[in-house]
Amino acid sequence: MNVMRAQRDQLFEYGPFTIRRQRPGEAFGPLTIIDQMSLKMDARIPMHSRQDEEIFSYVWRGSAQHLAENGDKTALNAKRAMVVSAGSGVRYEESAPFVETEMLQAYIRPAKSGGAPRTLDFTRVDGLPLNAWTLLAGPETSDAPLPLGQEVFIYDLKVERGAQVEVPHLAGYSTWLTLLDGIIRVGDERLMPGDSISEQGALPVLRGERDATVIAFLVSDGVTLV
């Protein structure tokens, strides 16, 4: 197992934004960047362009607003996640107009370049279930509610203190786990907010030391990159 501890040199501060950036590295191929962001109220990322990327957005505290170039607005919160498949090019703006917000964004390189851009969101009316993983995003051929143009699966988990949960695993996939809040143990490793742990294969059982929110990425070991 490889543990990446939250470090000061991962932090970037831009006015009302604080970003903790992780780069999973060559072993995780298409999973290029994972950003954990703190947005103060009224923070705004102005209209900007993305191309040939899959951008997964996940809010675990507060509320963010996604504004498309055509004026469509989508509120993101703990019940609603989003994937922007940028394809040949897309422009959008993001902001936290109502409350301070904690948000994760992951950037994934698709298997094919170009194509029509699309933006999809997934809402869980009842929010996160306790002590059970939810599949949020996955390959086009999977049952994931948010399709990705790559062999990557994304899950989330709200684990209670004292609960033990198996980490999702698929044969031929490597696992990257990121802790958003709380404290957990994975095997003998104790993780704090901002820490990540990875394995080329399955990870040990996860146990909550405090109530915690966790994101898991499963990446195929034989992916194709654009």
C-alpha positions in Angstrom: 0.0 0.0 0.0 1.1 3.6 -0.7 -0.1 6.3 1.7 0.0 10.0 0.6 -0.3 12.2 3.6 -1.8 15.7 3.4 1.1 18.1 3.0 1.4 21.9 3.1 3.1 21.9 -0.4 -0.1 20.4 -1.8 -2.0 23.5 -0.9 -2.7 26.5 -3.2 -4.5 29.5 -2.0 -6.2 31.9 -4.5 -8.2 34.5 -2.6 -11.4 32.8 -1.6 -10.2 29.4 -2.7 -7.9 26.8 -1.0 -7.0 23.8 -3.2 -5.3 20.6 -2.1 -4.0 19.0 -5.2 -2.9 15.4 -5.6 -1.5 13.7 -8.7 -1.9 10.0 -8.5 0.9 9.4 -11.0 1.7 7.0 -13.8 0.2 3.9 -12.1 -3.2 5.5 -12.3 -2.8 6.6 -15.9 -6.0 8.6 -16.8 -6.7 9.8 -13.2 -4.5 12.8 -13.6 -5.5 15.2 -10.8 -7.6 15.1 -7.6 -8.4 18.5 -6.1 -10.0 19.0 -2.7 -11.3 22.6 -2.5 -12.5 24.9 0.2 -14.6 27.8 -1.3 -15.6 30.8 0.8 -19.1 32.2 0.3 -19.3 34.1 -2.9 -16.2 32.5 -4.3 -16.4 32.2 -8.1 -14.4 30.4 -10.8 -15.0 32.5 -13.9 -16.2 31.1 -17.2 -13.3 28.9 -18.5 -12.7 26.2 -21.2 -12.0 22.5 -20.9 -11.3 20.0 -23.6 -10.7 16.2 -23.8 -11.3 15.7 -20.0 -13.9 14.0 -17.8 -14.4 16.3 -14.8 -16.1 14.7 -11.8 -17.5 17.2 -9.2 -18.5 16.2 -5.7 -19.7 18.5 -2.9 -19.6 17.0 0.6 -20.3 20.2 2.6 -22.2 23.3 1.5 -23.5 24.0 -2.0 -21.9 25.0 -5.3 -23.4 26.2 -8.5 -22.4 25.1 -12.0 -23.2 27.6 -14.7 -23.0 26.4 -18.3 -22.2 28.8 -21.2 -25.8 28.6 -22.4 -27.1 29.9 -19.0 -28.2 26.5 -17.5 -27.6 26.4 -13.8 -27.1 23.2 -11.6 -26.8 23.2 -7.9 -24.3 20.7 -6.5 -24.5 19.5 -2.9 -24.1 16.3 -0.8 -27.1 14.8 -2.7 -26.0 15.7 -6.3 -22.8 15.0 -8.1 -21.8 15.8 -11.7 -19.6 14.8 -14.6 -18.7 17.1 -17.4 -17.4 15.3 -20.4 -15.6 18.1 -22.2 -15.1 16.4 -25.5 -14.2 18.8 -28.3 -14.6 21.7 -25.8 -16.9 23.2 -23.2 -17.1 26.4 -21.2 -18.6 26.8 -17.7 -18.4 28.7 -14.4 -18.5 27.5 -10.8 -19.3 29.4 -7.7 -20.4 29.1 -4.0 -23.0 31.8 -3.8 -24.8 30.8 -0.6 -22.4 29.2 1.9 -18.8 28.1 2.5 -18.3 24.9 0.5 -16.1 21.8 0.5 -15.8 20.2 -2.9 -13.7 17.5 -4.7 -13.0 17.6 -8.4 -11.2 14.8 -10.3 -9.8 15.1 -13.8 -9.8 12.0 -16.0 -8.4 11.7 -19.5 -10.9 9.9 -21.8 -10.1 6.9 -24.0 -11.0 8.9 -27.1 -10.5 12.6 -27.9 -13.1 14.9 -29.3 -16.8 14.2 -29.5 -19.8 16.3 -28.4 -19.5 17.7 -24.9 -22.1 16.7 -22.3 -22.9 17.5 -18.7 -24.8 15.0 -16.5 -25.7 15.0 -12.9 -27.0 12.4 -10.4 -29.2 13.1 -7.4 -29.8 10.9 -4.4 -33.1 12.2 -2.9 -32.3 10.6 0.5 -28.6 11.5 0.5 -25.7 9.2 1.4 -26.6 5.9 2.9 -24.6 4.9 6.0 -21.8 2.3 5.8 -22.5 1.4 2.2 -20.7 2.4 -0.9 -22.6 4.1 -3.7 -21.4 3.8 -7.3 -21.5 7.3 -8.8 -19.6 7.1 -12.0 -18.2 4.5 -14.3 -17.5 3.4 -17.9 -20.3 3.7 -20.5 -20.8 0.0 -20.4 -21.4 -0.1 -16.6 -24.6 0.6 -14.6 -23.1 3.8 -13.1 -25.5 6.7 -13.1 -22.8 9.0 -14.4 -21.0 7.6 -17.5 -17.3 8.2 -18.1 -15.4 7.8 -21.4 -12.8 5.7 -19.5 -12.3 2.5 -17.5 -12.7 4.2 -14.2 -15.2 3.7 -11.4 -16.0 6.3 -8.7 -17.7 5.4 -5.4 -18.5 7.4 -2.2 -19.0 6.3 1.4 -20.3 7.8 4.6 -18.9 5.5 7.4 -19.8 5.7 11.0 -17.4 5.5 13.9 -16.7 1.8 14.7 -18.2 0.5 11.5 -16.2 -1.8 9.2 -16.7 -1.8 5.4 -15.0 -3.7 2.6 -13.4 -1.4 0.0 -14.7 -1.9 -3.6 -12.4 -4.0 -5.8 -12.4 -5.3 -9.3 -9.9 -7.8 -10.8 -7.4 -5.9 -13.0 -8.1 -2.5 -11.4 -6.0 -0.4 -9.0 -7.6 1.4 -6.1 -7.1 5.0 -4.9 -8.9 6.1 -1.7 -9.2 9.7 -0.6 -10.5 10.8 2.8 -12.6 14.0 2.8 -13.4 14.3 6.5 -13.3 12.3 9.7 -10.8 9.6 10.6 -10.5 6.1 9.2 -8.2 3.1 9.4 -7.4 1.0 6.3 -5.6 -2.0 7.5 -2.9 -0.7 9.9 -2.9 2.8 8.3 -4.6 5.7 10.1 -5.9 8.3 7.7 -6.7 11.9 8.4 -8.6 14.4 6.2 -6.7 15.1 3.0 -4.8 11.7 3.2 -5.0 9.1 0.4 -4.1 5.5 0.2 -3.6 3.4 -2.9 -2.9 -0.2 -4.0 -2.4 -2.0 -7.2 -5.2 -4.4 -6.3 -7.5 -4.7 -3.3 -7.2 -2.6 -0.2 -7.8 -4.0 3.3 -11.1 -3.5 5.2 -11.9 0.2 6.1 -12.9 1.1 9.7 -14.3 4.4 10.9 -12.6 6.0 13.9 -14.8 9.0 13.5 -17.7 9.5 11.2 -16.0 10.0 7.8 -16.7 10.7 4.1 -14.5 8.7 1.6 -14.2 8.6 -2.2 -12.8 5.6 -4.0 -11.4 5.5 -7.5 -10.9 2.2 -9.3 -8.8 2.5 -12.4 -8.2 -0.3 -14.9 -4.5 -1.4 -15.2 -4.9 -1.6 -19.0 -6.4 1.7 -19.9 -6.1 3.5 -23.2 -5.1 7.2 -23.1 -5.7 9.9 -25.7 
